[in-house]
Amino acid sequence: MKNVLLKKKWPMLVSSLLLIVLLVGLDQWTKAAVTKAIPLHESIVMIPGFFDLTNVRNTGAAFSMFAGMGMGFFIVLTIGAILAMIYYFIHTDDLRIEWCLALITAGAIGNLIDRATLGYVRDFFQFYIFGWPFAVFNIADVCVSVGFVLLVVFMIMDEWKEKREHAGLQQ
């Protein structure tokens, strides 16, 4: 039974691992490039009033939440989240969900590398929305955010589909 499951999941597992490696590599490369090119707390204006590259250090979680909680907290939290995603990946047959989990895992690993090696996360994308600065973020944050939003969308779509099918059966 386990061999059948492994054979069935093997192509998706390989493609997900490849996606994770590529995204973590892109994340780490962009962070290194920005850190080398832009002094800390400085910016390069890319699109005036809309988009800057800004070199900042984030000691918190997404959007600097929980800043000052300590690296141990974030490392344990991230490893727990990665283990939960691996468990969910193994127990789903939905390709869409597996890709979402791969995106989230790539982002979690990208920021975990920074936290474990530097004690902070390197952020650099700075957008302005109607003139107001949005939180500075990085490729790993994009992976987590896009993966999570798509995961929720797919789960809601599946729930609606199931309710429609159930309602159709009762008529």
C-alpha positions as MATLAB code, in Angstrom:
seq = 'MKNVLLKKKWPMLVSSLLLIVLLVGLDQWTKAAVTKAIPLHESIVMIPGFFDLTNVRNTGAAFSMFAGMGMGFFIVLTIGAILAMIYYFIHTDDLRIEWCLALITAGAIGNLIDRATLGYVRDFFQFYIFGWPFAVFNIADVCVSVGFVLLVVFMIMDEWKEKREHAGLQQ';
ca = [
       0.000    0.000    0.000;
       2.754    2.469    0.912;
       4.687    1.597   -2.270;
       1.596    2.353   -4.372;
       1.154    5.699   -2.594;
       4.825    6.555   -3.059;
       4.734    5.662   -6.774;
       1.609    7.762   -7.221;
       3.073   10.765   -5.389;
       6.647   10.466   -6.691;
       6.267   12.803   -9.733;
       4.539   15.479   -7.658;
       7.067   15.088   -4.859;
       9.987   15.561   -7.259;
       8.388   18.553   -8.987;
       7.479   20.127   -5.634;
      11.018   19.673   -4.312;
      12.394   21.205   -7.514;
      10.045   24.175   -7.153;
      11.060   24.592   -3.504;
      14.784   24.479   -4.335;
      14.378   26.998   -7.182;
      12.300   29.418   -5.106;
      14.561   29.190   -2.058;
      17.546   29.772   -4.355;
      15.866   32.812   -5.940;
      14.946   34.148   -2.507;
      18.472   33.796   -1.131;
      20.070   35.185   -4.299;
      17.853   38.293   -4.342;
      18.446   38.899   -0.639;
      22.218   38.644   -1.132;
      22.117   40.937   -4.177;
      20.110   43.626   -2.381;
      22.260   43.383    0.746;
      25.400   43.830   -1.375;
      24.050   46.636   -3.557;
      22.051   48.748   -1.086;
      23.284   49.924    2.325;
      21.114   49.027    5.316;
      18.038   51.305    5.635;
      18.706   52.864    2.233;
      16.539   52.649   -0.881;
      16.766   52.733   -4.640;
      13.675   54.252   -6.234;
      12.482   51.976   -9.023;
       9.080   53.559   -9.834;
       8.720   56.925   -8.059;
       5.879   56.980   -5.557;
       5.091   53.300   -6.129;
       8.049   50.905   -5.761;
      11.479   51.038   -4.115;
      14.121   48.467   -3.306;
      14.859   49.039    0.379;
      17.361   47.108    2.483;
      15.860   46.402    5.910;
      16.195   43.743    8.596;
      13.043   42.177    9.999;
      13.309   40.563   13.421;
       9.582   39.754   13.506;
       7.289   37.567   11.444;
       5.231   38.690    8.467;
       4.919   42.466    8.407;
       7.182   42.609   11.522;
       4.586   40.940   13.767;
       6.012   39.431   16.955;
       9.264   41.407   16.640;
      11.461   40.726   19.642;
      10.024   37.265   20.378;
      13.437   35.662   19.889;
      14.835   33.480   17.156;
      14.107   30.241   19.023;
      10.395   31.041   18.902;
      10.457   31.625   15.135;
      12.648   28.640   14.349;
      10.406   26.251   16.319;
       7.275   27.833   14.820;
       8.659   27.552   11.274;
       9.808   23.954   11.669;
       6.391   23.050   13.099;
       4.680   24.717   10.135;
       6.920   22.893    7.647;
       6.181   19.554    9.334;
       2.435   20.300    9.193;
       2.712   21.097    5.474;
       4.621   17.871    4.817;
       1.907   15.923    6.657;
      -0.822   17.657    4.647;
       1.109   17.103    1.394;
       1.345   13.368    2.080;
      -2.366   13.118    2.902;
      -3.821   15.004   -0.064;
      -4.298   13.903   -3.642;
      -5.173   17.397   -4.855;
      -2.456   18.728   -7.164;
      -3.538   22.335   -6.518;
      -3.138   21.903   -2.773;
       0.272   20.254   -3.220;
       1.526   23.223   -5.277;
       0.211   25.661   -2.659;
       1.994   23.730    0.071;
       5.211   23.741   -1.988;
       5.006   27.553   -2.322;
       4.381   28.015    1.402;
       7.190   25.599    2.292;
       9.637   27.388   -0.023;
       8.854   30.697    1.642;
       9.118   29.243    5.121;
      12.508   27.695    4.328;
      13.799   30.890    2.687;
      13.063   32.984    5.773;
      14.163   30.187    8.129;
      17.605   30.242    6.506;
      17.886   33.965    7.268;
      16.645   33.611   10.837;
      18.929   30.671   11.620;
      22.058   32.162   10.031;
      21.612   35.921   10.548;
      19.109   36.300   13.383;
      16.781   38.361   11.167;
      15.113   38.249    7.757;
      16.337   40.417    4.893;
      13.428   42.318    3.288;
      13.603   44.656    0.303;
      10.390   45.078   -1.730;
       8.803   48.400   -0.702;
       5.522   49.400   -2.340;
       3.483   52.534   -1.782;
      -0.291   52.300   -2.046;
      -1.967   55.659   -2.612;
       1.208   57.260   -1.275;
       1.289   55.177    1.910;
       4.163   52.732    2.456;
       3.228   49.051    2.566;
       5.274   46.596    4.666;
       8.675   45.751    3.215;
       8.877   42.103    2.151;
      10.881   39.562    0.106;
      10.476   36.637   -2.321;
       9.894   34.166    0.549;
       7.048   36.326    1.854;
       5.513   36.381   -1.633;
       5.682   32.575   -1.774;
       3.985   32.188    1.605;
       1.319   34.801    0.838;
       0.459   33.545   -2.658;
       0.512   29.914   -1.522;
      -1.744   30.654    1.448;
      -4.234   32.783   -0.511;
      -4.491   30.140   -3.254;
      -4.876   27.402   -0.630;
      -7.799   29.244    0.963;
      -9.371   29.982   -2.436;
      -9.146   26.318   -3.483;
     -10.566   25.135   -0.169;
     -13.500   27.555   -0.451;
     -14.105   26.521   -4.074;
     -14.111   22.861   -3.054;
     -16.510   23.591   -0.180;
     -18.911   25.434   -2.516;
     -18.692   22.624   -5.063;
     -19.438   20.052   -2.368;
     -22.422   22.071   -1.092;
     -23.819   22.452   -4.622;
     -23.441   18.722   -5.252;
     -25.042   17.907   -1.912;
     -27.932   20.310   -2.567;
     -28.425   18.728   -6.004;
     -28.667   15.281   -4.459;
     -31.391   16.359   -2.037;
     -33.751   17.677   -4.748;
];
